[in-house]
């Protein structure tokens, strides 16, 4: 792991909810693995590390410095890794929207593969995967069915609060009054999309944006973002791997970079 044979590299994205590991070569992704971060992500990462060989390993995400403290690797910021991965997936996109477990971000992409301005929501759960997970549970849905069920609503209900604690209490009261839970689900998705779209619209006004992160697998968030920002929203295959992919590509490009 100390060197780089120049033909492949590994990206590790330690997220707040999930950890993603991607290996790339000149032909693209050759291997990937996803598991819950949990309380001790190092255990599974170290088991996987035995297969890294002399490849460049680049860590990113919330736990990147924890990984570097225990494994020989470089670290890069999520912003840089996300921008690199997005540009690789869609060379013509002008921005990337990334909604993860604990934060959401919008990043302006530069023509040279780098990034410009960016905005993050990392101080409030609203607009994140964790918020959607809590709301899904309150409504009796799994996170995998939450978005598809919301799309079946005829119209959104009215939600007054997007604070996780207050929204949960409000939803419980709405259910007790007989409000249709699909309408509640739709309103929550629309509110999240509007919050994220407001960030993105400050960075770009035309062109195509890539929507990535685990929440990009939610069809109602994608549809709601299109409603807010227009049809130029693209969800790639395996959007949750984009940041790990970007980290691996940076390793492939530069060997052992450090931000």
N, C-alpha and C positions, 0 to 999 in steps of 0.2 A: 504493500500500500504506500510505500514511501516514494516510489518513483511513478513514472507514467510511460507506458509503452506507446502512447500516441494513437492507439487504435481503438481504445474504449475507455470509458470513465463512468463513475458511479455518482449519482446525486441522492442525497438523503434529506428529505423534508420532514422535520420533526414538528408536526402541528400540535395544537392544543388538544385535539380530539383523535386525529389519526396520523400515523407515520407512513410515509411513502418512500420507497426505494426504487430507483430507476437506473438501469445500466444502458448506456448508449454506445454505439459505434458509428462509423461513417455512414452506415445504412439506416440509422434511426434507433428506436428502442429495441433492444434485444431481450430484455427481461425486466419484470417489475414485481413489486410486492407491496401489499398494504396491510397494516394491522393497527389495532387500537393502541394509542400512545400509552394509556394507563399510567400507573405510578412508577413503572420501571422500564421505559422503552429501551434502555441500554442493553438489557438482557438479550432481546431478540436481535437488536442491531449487531451486537458482538457475535452472535451465532452466525448471522449472515456474513459478517466481515471476513470469516475464514475463506470465503470464495472470491474475495476481491482481487487477490494476486497483487500485481504491481501497478494496478490502475490508479489514476488520480481519483480521489474521493473528495467530494465537496458537500458540506452540510449547510442547510439553511433552515429557516423556521424558528419557532420559539426555543427549541432545544439545541440549536446549532452549537453553542459554546459548551454545553454539557457533553456533546459528542466529541468535540475537539479535545476536551480535557481527558478523555479516556481512549480515543482512537487517533491515529495519525491521519489527519485530514485538514482541509482548508475550510473556511467558512465564507459565505456571502449573504447579503441581506435578502429577505424575501422579495423586496421590490425588484432588485436586480435580477434575481433568478426568475421571477414571474415574467418580467419583460423579455428576457432571453428566450424562455420557453414559448411565450405567446408569439414572438416574432418568427420563431422556427415553424410553428404550426401554421401561421398565416402571415406571410411576409408583407402583405398589403394592409394589415389592420393598423389603425391609428391609435388605438387605446385597448386596454385590457381591464376588465372588471373581475375582481376575485373576491368571492364570498366564502369565507372559511368558518370554522367552528366558533372562534372568539373575536374575529374582526372582519371588516369588509374594506376593500380598497379599490380605488380607480387610479390607473397609471397611464400617463401620456407616453406613447411610444415614438422614438425617433427613427429616422430613416436608416441610421447606421447600426440599428439593433440595440441601441441603448434606450434610456428612458429620460423623460423630462419631468414635468410637474406630476405630483401625485397627491391624493387625499386619502385619509384613512379614518375609519370609525373604529376605534379600539378602546373607548372608554364607556361604552354603553352596549349592552347585549342586543338591543334592538337593531335589526339589520344584519344579524349573524345567524349561522347555523344553530348555535345553542338556543337562541330565542325561538327559532322554528321548532326545534326539538321539544322544548318545554311546552310550547303551545299545542303541538301535535298530541303530546301525552295528555294534556288537559282536556282535549276534545275527543280523546279515545282513539286516535289514529296512530299507526306506526309512522315513522319518519319516511318510510319508503312509499306509503300510500297517501300521505298528507297532500302533496301537490296535485295528484290526479283526482282526488276527491274534491279539492277546492275548485277545480276546473268544471265540475259538474253543477256548481251553484248557478242559479239564474241571475243573481246580482249579489254584491257584497253587503254585509250588514255594516252597521256603524260602530266602530271601536274608538273610544275616546282616549285611551292611554296606550302607549307603546313601551312603557316601562314593564319589564318582565313580571315583576311582583304585582303591580296594579292591573296589568292586562290579564293575568291569570285569574285574579279575583273578579274582574269584570266579566270574563268569559263564563265563569261558574254561575254568576248571577244571570247572565243572558240565557244560559242553558236551562236554568231553573224557571225562566219565564217562557220557555218553549221555543226559543229562537233556533232556526235550523243550523246545525253545526257546519254544514257545507258553506253556508253564507258567511259564517264567522271565519271559517278557514280562508275563504277567498279574500275577505277584508284584511286579514293579517298578511297574506302574500302581497296584496296590492300596496299595503303600507310599507312593507320592507322594500319592495321594488322602487317605490317613490323616493324613499330615503337614499337608496343607493344611486338611483338615476340622478338625483340632485347633485351628488358628488361628481358623477361622471360628466354631467352637462357643463360643469365648470371647467372641464379639461378639453373637451372637443365638441364641435357643433355639426360635423359632417364626417362621412367615412364609416368604415366598418370597425366594430369593437368585438373583441373576443370575450366571452363570458366563461370563466373557469372557476375552479375550486369545487369542493364537494357539493355545495348548494346548487351548482349549475346542473346537477342531475335532477333537480326538482322542476318539472315541466311548467308549473304555474308561475314560479319566479321568472323563468325564461320568457313566458308569454306576457307577463306583466311588465318586464323590462322592455320588450318590444313595443308594448302599448305606450310606455312612457318615452322611449328614446327613438322609436322608429324601427324599421325592418333590418337595419344594419347590425344586428346582434347575432353572433355566430357561437354556437356551443360545439366545441370539438369532441371527438371521441375521447373518452376517459379524461374529462376535464380536471378531475382531482389530481392527475399526475403532472400537471403543467409546471408547477414550481419545482418539483424534484427533477423533471426533465430539464428545465432551465439550468439548475445547478450542475447536472451532469454535463450539459453542453458547454458550460463555462469551464469545467474541468477538461473537457476534450479540447477546447480552444486554447487554454492557457496553462494547463498542467495543474499548478497549485496556487490559484489566486487567493487573495484575502482582501475583503473590503476594509 
